[in-house]
């Protein structure tokens, strides 16, 4: 077993991907079931995401879904990857996470992003525009202030005030600089664009300022990791998501996951085929031995403290098998000389 892998935390981000011909509610129930499995396998945390108006994603209300996940599990940390802060009033976000922490003390994470709706229609429905993301640093400061009792209006965030819900910043573009300036842990992806990832991590570490939330930098790298008995089987795990991305970029809408056999039988245009093949390339996919080698390379290059796995595929049995095989590569809780005061839980 690789020493660098065994001392790294591994976690799961599930986006509640819908499947062709299946109701959206099933995707949400699948997420809760996967959280139970992830806990049993020894993953450190389980996060859910926020998407609005997307046919291929059922997870539109992450704090609601996080409550269902936390209620169905016992010890695994539960959170969001993330709540898109520009879509919401910081007070409401503080109240929601305060309720979660009050219900499940010591288990809740607050992962925060700066994206707004992907289309003009979604942004109008949310009452937001693209420019609101430019105020993310101020929104983040206001949100953290509600937990610390800072209130310009005299209003108190109940029950959030005084609670400690670890915040994490999803670093896209300016996110690394904002996370560093706020002294918060950072989540960065994806694993395929190593140079961009390393630039973001270097910027984050060089600009990091200690805060009451984190005394030193904490880096989580995020991306797809697919493990199977053969390289070809692992590649087939990637096919549904790769096709969904290719379809989205050529048709303007992100669809439910399709069965691999349907995708392989599909007549694609040249542009679709190119996007599809690019979606399959460069991922961390293969047998246990191949993925272990790839992970070791990523971890040595990035010095990451944690890996957040975001794999999606049509077959639920195959997805669970991949997570089981990945779990066999690390030893949760072994040999981690971490100070709880300095490192996010």
PyMOL commands that set and color helices and strands:
alter all, ss='L'
color gray80, all
select helices_A, chain A and resi 3-6+24-41+62-72+85-87+90-103+120-126+130-148+175-182+194-207+231-251+260-264+270-280+288-302+316-327
alter helices_A, ss='H'
color red, helices_A
select strands_A, chain A and resi 9-14+45-48+77-80+83-84+109-113+166-170+185-188+219-223+225-227+284-286+306-309
alter strands_A, ss='S'
color yellow, strands_A
deselect
rebuild
show_as cartoon
